[in-house]
Amino acid sequence: MSTAAFTGRVVTPFQIIEDGLVVLSGSHIAWVGPSEDAERFGFAEALAGATPAPEGGCILPGLVDVHCHGGGGESFPNAETPEQAMVSVLEHRRHGTTSLVASCVTAAPDVLKARTKVLADLCDAGELAGIHFEGPFVSHERCGAQDPTYIIDPDADLTRELIELGRGHVATMTIAPEKPGITGDDGVVAALIDGGALPSFGHTDSEAAPVRAAMADASERIGERIAAGLPVRSGRSTATHLFNGMRPMHHRAPGPVPEFLAAAVNGDCILEMIGDGTHLSPAIVLDMFELLGRENVVLVTDAMAAAGMADGDYVLGPAAVKVEDGCAYIAGTNTIAGGTAHLIDVVRTTWKGGVELVDAVFAASCQGAEILGDDSVGALEPGMWADVVVTDAELRPVTVVRRGETVV
């Protein structure tokens, strides 16, 4: 098997090894540790031939983005062929996201079914890590960039059909907890969990009580499956892009946000944050890390077709989008329509906003892997896939390796 190795500041899940070595053997990681220990563990030759990171640079695990609509000028909700979808996959892969979940948006059922077939093929081929449906069972009042024309009441049968078409690759679905048909044995939450997916609560105008009830329903169902020895994707549900697409918190009308925070603290929910500096202030991102702990948040991009592209006109599903100064808006409005950053950019913004680098990387790698239920990605540890990102001192990728193959 071919062997490659890198030296520099190695970011593991729990520490930064200032003078570290990462050794790859074929498509997997063979060893990670301090360079001074390499000879003792039989990796002196690998150390001698290792490629050093740029001065001040880092060696990171491949990043895991569980909420991404596109990039490179293409969009998953609009991809009618695998080739179109792969444009977006490769755009993010070149920037260090080696495990990517393709997010759809609210659309007609037939469109969702067609997109699911295309994306499931790419999951089968190992190019995508999963599928996320953002809608169509969301709130009209907090639809954001979701086209309200296609928002419908929760439909467990449609949910099960999409899961079946997804062939085990549907990871999450964003649902508004206040809508009818969400909870109960015949509800969408049950259909998702029984089908190997997770509910992701969001795009909601709910008051507190329905949120608490829906998350309790999800937590109970996940717990029952675990107790019975049945498979679950993850032990926790998620919340879709905390603060964005949901009623703001007010002390006399608390809405969903405090319920999400409480559920995270109680270990029942992982909260997405789009820490790109546009969707959220870096200050609130820092607050959430300090309040909740890194184990209860996950950094995502919510990226759309304009990620890695110039300002201009794009589409997100059926919606026309205008990108100005790197910010995407529904054309003719000031409604944000997804992100334009790569996940490494989100990590950089979060880090420069005051979050420790090891924690920002953890939230953009290990946490996504937990949501996916995939213990083969998300960290620099022996036996895991050889997914490695080498950066310069400003956290810009200079080398990306995925499953042992050099991407850039």
CORNORUR-V930377 format. One record per residue. RES is the residue in three letters. OMEGA is omega in radians with two decimals (* if undefined). BURIAL is I if it has 24 or more other ideal C-beta (glycine too) atoms within 12 Angstrom, else O. D_CENTER is the distance of its C-alpha to the mean C-alpha in Angstrom with 1 decimal. Layout:
BEGIN
res & omega & burial & d_center
RES & OMEGA & BURIAL & D_CENTER
RES & OMEGA & BURIAL & D_CENTER
END
This chain:
BEGIN
res & omega & burial & d_center
MET & 3.09 & O & 31.5
SER & -3.14 & O & 30.5
THR & 3.05 & I & 29.6
ALA & -3.13 & I & 27.8
ALA & -3.14 & I & 27.4
PHE & 3.07 & I & 26.2
THR & 3.12 & I & 27.6
GLY & 3.11 & I & 26.6
ARG & -3.05 & I & 24.5
VAL & -3.12 & I & 22.2
VAL & 3.08 & I & 19.2
THR & -3.14 & I & 18.9
PRO & -2.98 & I & 17.0
PHE & -3.12 & O & 20.2
GLN & 2.97 & O & 22.2
ILE & 3.05 & I & 22.9
ILE & -2.99 & I & 25.7
GLU & 3.07 & O & 27.6
ASP & -3.02 & O & 29.4
GLY & 3.11 & I & 27.3
LEU & 3.02 & I & 27.3
VAL & -3.12 & I & 24.7
VAL & 3.11 & I & 26.4
LEU & 3.05 & I & 25.0
SER & -3.04 & O & 27.1
GLY & -3.06 & O & 26.4
SER & -3.09 & I & 22.8
HIS & 3.10 & I & 22.2
ILE & -3.13 & I & 22.6
ALA & -3.06 & I & 26.2
TRP & 3.05 & I & 26.5
VAL & 3.10 & I & 25.0
GLY & 3.10 & I & 27.4
PRO & -3.13 & I & 29.8
SER & -3.10 & I & 31.8
GLU & 3.13 & O & 35.0
ASP & -3.01 & O & 34.3
ALA & -3.10 & I & 33.7
GLU & -3.12 & O & 37.3
ARG & -3.12 & O & 37.7
PHE & 3.06 & O & 34.9
GLY & -3.10 & O & 36.2
PHE & 3.12 & I & 34.0
ALA & -3.13 & O & 36.6
GLU & 3.10 & O & 36.7
ALA & 3.12 & I & 32.9
LEU & -3.12 & I & 33.2
ALA & -3.11 & O & 36.1
GLY & -3.04 & O & 34.3
ALA & 3.05 & I & 30.9
THR & -3.14 & I & 29.3
PRO & 2.99 & I & 29.0
ALA & 3.05 & I & 26.1
PRO & -3.13 & O & 27.5
GLU & -3.11 & O & 29.4
GLY & -3.11 & O & 27.1
GLY & -3.06 & I & 24.0
CYS & 2.98 & I & 21.5
ILE & -3.05 & I & 20.2
LEU & 2.94 & I & 16.6
PRO & 2.97 & I & 14.5
GLY & -3.06 & I & 12.4
LEU & -3.05 & I & 9.0
VAL & -3.11 & I & 5.9
ASP & -3.07 & I & 3.0
VAL & 3.11 & I & 2.0
HIS & -3.08 & I & 4.2
CYS & -3.11 & I & 6.8
HIS & 3.14 & I & 10.5
GLY & -3.13 & I & 12.3
GLY & 3.12 & I & 14.3
GLY & 3.14 & I & 17.6
GLY & 3.12 & I & 19.5
GLU & -3.02 & I & 18.1
SER & 3.10 & I & 15.8
PHE & 3.13 & I & 14.4
PRO & -3.13 & I & 16.2
ASN & -3.05 & I & 19.3
ALA & 3.11 & I & 19.2
GLU & -3.13 & O & 22.3
THR & 3.05 & O & 22.4
PRO & -3.11 & I & 20.4
GLU & 3.09 & O & 21.7
GLN & -3.13 & I & 20.3
ALA & -3.10 & I & 16.7
MET & 3.05 & I & 17.2
VAL & 3.13 & I & 18.0
SER & 3.14 & I & 14.4
VAL & -3.07 & I & 13.1
LEU & 3.08 & I & 15.8
GLU & -3.12 & I & 15.3
HIS & 3.13 & I & 12.0
ARG & 3.13 & I & 13.3
ARG & -3.14 & I & 16.4
HIS & 2.95 & I & 14.5
GLY & 3.08 & I & 13.1
THR & -3.06 & I & 9.7
THR & 3.03 & I & 11.3
SER & -2.99 & I & 8.8
LEU & 3.01 & I & 7.1
VAL & 3.14 & I & 6.5
ALA & -3.11 & I & 9.1
SER & 2.98 & I & 9.4
CYS & 3.03 & I & 13.0
VAL & 3.10 & I & 15.0
THR & -3.12 & I & 18.1
ALA & 3.09 & I & 20.8
ALA & -3.12 & O & 23.9
PRO & -3.13 & I & 23.6
ASP & 3.10 & O & 25.2
VAL & 3.12 & I & 22.7
LEU & 3.13 & I & 19.7
LYS & -3.14 & I & 21.6
ALA & 3.14 & O & 22.3
ARG & -3.12 & I & 18.8
THR & 3.14 & I & 17.7
LYS & 3.14 & I & 20.5
VAL & -3.07 & I & 19.5
LEU & 3.11 & I & 15.9
ALA & 3.08 & I & 17.1
ASP & 3.13 & I & 19.5
LEU & 3.03 & I & 17.0
CYS & 3.11 & I & 15.2
ASP & -3.12 & O & 18.7
ALA & 3.14 & O & 19.3
GLY & -3.13 & O & 16.5
GLU & 3.08 & I & 15.0
LEU & -3.13 & I & 11.8
ALA & -3.12 & I & 9.9
GLY & -3.10 & I & 9.9
ILE & 3.09 & I & 10.5
HIS & 3.03 & I & 9.4
PHE & 3.05 & I & 12.5
GLU & -2.98 & I & 12.5
GLY & 0.25 & I & 16.2
PRO & -3.06 & I & 19.0
PHE & -3.07 & I & 19.9
VAL & -3.06 & I & 19.2
SER & 3.01 & I & 21.7
HIS & -3.05 & I & 24.0
GLU & -3.10 & O & 24.6
ARG & -3.06 & I & 20.9
CYS & -3.13 & I & 19.8
GLY & -3.13 & I & 18.8
ALA & 3.09 & I & 18.2
GLN & -3.13 & I & 18.5
ASP & -3.08 & I & 22.0
PRO & 3.13 & I & 24.1
THR & -2.99 & O & 26.4
TYR & 3.06 & I & 24.1
ILE & -3.13 & I & 23.0
ILE & 3.08 & I & 24.8
ASP & 3.14 & O & 25.5
PRO & -3.06 & I & 23.5
ASP & -3.10 & I & 24.7
ALA & 3.14 & I & 24.2
ASP & 3.09 & O & 26.0
LEU & 3.10 & I & 23.7
THR & -3.14 & I & 20.7
ARG & 3.13 & I & 22.4
GLU & 3.10 & O & 23.3
LEU & 3.12 & I & 19.8
ILE & 3.12 & I & 18.7
GLU & 3.10 & O & 21.9
LEU & -3.13 & I & 21.2
GLY & 3.01 & I & 17.8
ARG & 3.08 & I & 19.7
GLY & -3.06 & O & 17.5
HIS & 3.10 & I & 14.2
VAL & -3.07 & I & 13.1
ALA & -3.06 & I & 10.3
THR & 3.00 & I & 10.2
MET & 3.08 & I & 12.4
THR & -3.13 & I & 12.8
ILE & 3.08 & I & 16.4
ALA & -3.00 & I & 18.9
PRO & -3.08 & I & 20.7
GLU & -3.08 & I & 24.0
LYS & 3.13 & I & 24.6
PRO & 3.06 & O & 27.1
GLY & 3.13 & I & 26.2
ILE & -3.06 & I & 23.0
THR & 3.12 & I & 24.6
GLY & -3.08 & O & 27.4
ASP & 3.14 & O & 28.0
ASP & -3.07 & O & 27.9
GLY & -3.12 & I & 24.9
VAL & 3.11 & I & 21.4
VAL & 3.13 & I & 19.9
ALA & -3.14 & I & 22.3
ALA & 3.14 & I & 21.6
LEU & -3.06 & I & 17.9
ILE & 3.11 & I & 18.5
ASP & -3.13 & I & 21.5
GLY & 3.09 & I & 19.7
GLY & 3.11 & I & 17.1
ALA & -3.14 & I & 14.2
LEU & 2.95 & I & 13.1
PRO & 3.05 & I & 14.0
SER & -3.01 & I & 11.7
PHE & -3.11 & I & 14.4
GLY & -3.01 & I & 14.6
HIS & -2.97 & I & 16.5
THR & 3.02 & I & 19.4
ASP & -2.99 & I & 22.9
SER & 2.84 & I & 23.7
GLU & -2.97 & I & 26.0
ALA & -2.95 & I & 25.4
ALA & 3.13 & O & 27.1
PRO & 3.12 & I & 25.1
VAL & 3.13 & I & 21.8
ARG & -3.11 & I & 23.4
ALA & -3.11 & I & 24.9
ALA & 3.13 & I & 21.8
MET & 3.07 & I & 19.8
ALA & 3.10 & I & 22.9
ASP & 3.14 & I & 23.3
ALA & -3.11 & I & 19.8
SER & 3.14 & I & 20.5
GLU & -3.12 & O & 23.9
ARG & 3.09 & I & 23.0
ILE & 3.13 & I & 20.4
GLY & -3.14 & O & 23.1
GLU & 3.14 & O & 25.8
ARG & 3.12 & I & 24.1
ILE & -3.13 & O & 23.5
ALA & -3.13 & O & 27.2
ALA & -3.12 & O & 28.4
GLY & 3.13 & O & 26.8
LEU & -3.08 & O & 24.6
PRO & 2.97 & O & 21.2
VAL & 3.13 & I & 18.1
ARG & 3.14 & I & 14.5
SER & 3.13 & I & 13.9
GLY & -3.09 & I & 16.4
ARG & 2.97 & I & 14.5
SER & 3.12 & I & 13.3
THR & 3.00 & I & 10.6
ALA & -3.08 & I & 11.4
THR & 3.14 & I & 9.9
HIS & 3.13 & I & 10.0
LEU & -3.13 & I & 12.9
PHE & -3.14 & I & 16.2
ASN & 3.13 & I & 15.2
GLY & 3.09 & I & 16.6
MET & -3.14 & I & 18.6
ARG & 3.13 & I & 22.1
PRO & 3.13 & O & 22.7
MET & 3.03 & O & 24.2
HIS & -3.02 & O & 28.0
HIS & 3.06 & O & 30.4
ARG & 3.08 & O & 32.4
ALA & -2.90 & O & 29.7
PRO & 3.13 & O & 26.7
GLY & -2.99 & I & 24.3
PRO & -2.95 & I & 20.9
VAL & 3.14 & I & 19.6
PRO & 3.11 & I & 22.0
GLU & 3.09 & I & 21.2
PHE & -3.14 & I & 17.5
LEU & -3.14 & I & 18.6
ALA & 3.14 & I & 21.2
ALA & 3.11 & I & 19.1
ALA & 3.13 & I & 16.7
VAL & -3.13 & O & 19.9
ASN & 3.10 & O & 21.3
GLY & -3.09 & O & 18.5
ASP & -3.00 & I & 17.6
CYS & 3.00 & I & 14.3
ILE & -3.02 & I & 11.0
LEU & 3.04 & I & 10.5
GLU & 2.95 & I & 7.7
MET & 3.07 & I & 9.4
ILE & -3.04 & I & 9.5
GLY & -3.08 & I & 11.8
ASP & -3.11 & I & 13.2
GLY & 3.09 & I & 16.7
THR & 3.12 & I & 17.1
HIS & -3.10 & I & 15.1
LEU & 2.98 & I & 16.0
SER & 3.04 & O & 18.8
PRO & 3.13 & I & 18.1
ALA & -3.14 & O & 20.7
ILE & 3.06 & I & 18.9
VAL & 3.08 & I & 15.8
LEU & 3.12 & I & 18.4
ASP & -3.09 & O & 20.0
MET & 3.06 & I & 17.1
PHE & -3.10 & I & 16.6
GLU & -3.11 & O & 20.4
LEU & -2.97 & O & 20.7
LEU & -2.99 & I & 18.1
GLY & -3.06 & O & 17.5
ARG & -3.11 & I & 14.5
GLU & -3.06 & O & 14.2
ASN & 3.10 & I & 13.4
VAL & 3.04 & I & 10.6
VAL & 3.10 & I & 7.0
LEU & 3.13 & I & 6.6
VAL & 3.13 & I & 4.6
THR & -2.94 & I & 7.1
ASP & -3.04 & I & 8.1
ALA & 3.04 & I & 10.2
MET & -2.96 & I & 13.2
ALA & -3.04 & I & 16.1
ALA & 3.09 & I & 17.5
ALA & -3.11 & I & 15.0
GLY & -3.06 & I & 17.5
MET & 3.12 & I & 20.3
ALA & 3.01 & O & 23.3
ASP & 3.11 & O & 23.9
GLY & -3.08 & O & 25.2
ASP & -3.11 & O & 24.9
TYR & 3.04 & I & 21.9
VAL & 3.02 & I & 20.8
LEU & -2.98 & I & 17.8
GLY & 3.14 & I & 19.0
PRO & -3.01 & I & 22.6
ALA & 3.01 & I & 22.2
ALA & -3.07 & I & 23.8
VAL & 3.07 & I & 21.9
LYS & 3.11 & I & 23.6
VAL & -3.14 & I & 22.1
GLU & -3.13 & O & 24.4
ASP & 3.09 & O & 24.1
GLY & 3.13 & I & 20.4
CYS & -3.11 & I & 19.5
ALA & 3.13 & I & 18.9
TYR & 2.93 & I & 21.0
ILE & -3.03 & I & 22.3
ALA & 3.10 & O & 25.6
GLY & -3.13 & O & 28.4
THR & 3.00 & O & 26.5
ASN & 3.10 & O & 24.7
THR & 3.14 & I & 21.7
ILE & -3.08 & I & 18.4
ALA & 3.13 & I & 16.8
GLY & -3.08 & I & 13.3
GLY & 3.08 & I & 12.6
THR & -3.11 & I & 14.4
ALA & 2.91 & I & 12.8
HIS & -3.08 & I & 11.1
LEU & 3.08 & I & 8.6
ILE & 3.07 & I & 12.0
ASP & 3.09 & I & 13.6
VAL & 3.09 & I & 11.4
VAL & -3.13 & I & 12.3
ARG & 3.14 & I & 15.8
THR & 3.13 & I & 16.2
THR & 3.12 & I & 15.1
TRP & -3.14 & I & 17.5
LYS & 3.06 & O & 20.2
GLY & 3.04 & I & 19.9
GLY & 3.11 & O & 21.1
VAL & 3.10 & I & 18.4
GLU & -3.07 & O & 19.5
LEU & -3.11 & I & 17.9
VAL & 3.13 & I & 17.4
ASP & 3.11 & I & 15.5
ALA & 3.12 & I & 13.2
VAL & 3.10 & I & 12.5
PHE & -3.10 & I & 12.2
ALA & 3.13 & I & 9.5
ALA & -3.12 & I & 7.4
SER & -3.12 & I & 8.6
CYS & -3.07 & I & 10.4
GLN & 3.06 & I & 8.4
GLY & 3.11 & I & 5.4
ALA & 3.11 & I & 8.7
GLU & 3.12 & I & 10.4
ILE & 3.14 & I & 8.4
LEU & -3.04 & I & 9.1
GLY & -3.05 & I & 12.5
ASP & -3.13 & I & 12.8
ASP & 3.13 & O & 15.1
SER & -3.12 & I & 15.8
VAL & 2.97 & I & 12.9
GLY & -3.12 & I & 11.4
ALA & 3.04 & I & 14.9
LEU & -3.13 & I & 18.2
GLU & -3.13 & I & 20.3
PRO & 3.12 & O & 23.1
GLY & -3.14 & O & 22.6
MET & 3.09 & I & 18.9
TRP & 3.13 & I & 17.9
ALA & 3.10 & I & 19.3
ASP & -2.99 & I & 16.1
VAL & 3.06 & I & 17.3
VAL & 3.06 & I & 17.0
VAL & -3.07 & I & 20.2
THR & 2.98 & I & 20.4
ASP & -3.06 & O & 23.4
ALA & 3.12 & O & 24.3
GLU & 3.13 & O & 22.2
LEU & 3.01 & I & 19.0
ARG & -3.10 & I & 19.4
PRO & 3.04 & I & 18.7
VAL & 3.08 & I & 22.0
THR & 3.05 & I & 21.3
VAL & 3.08 & I & 18.4
VAL & 3.09 & I & 19.1
ARG & -3.13 & I & 17.2
ARG & 3.08 & I & 18.9
GLY & -3.14 & I & 22.0
GLU & 3.14 & O & 22.3
THR & 3.12 & I & 22.4
VAL & 3.03 & I & 20.2
VAL & * & O & 21.7
END
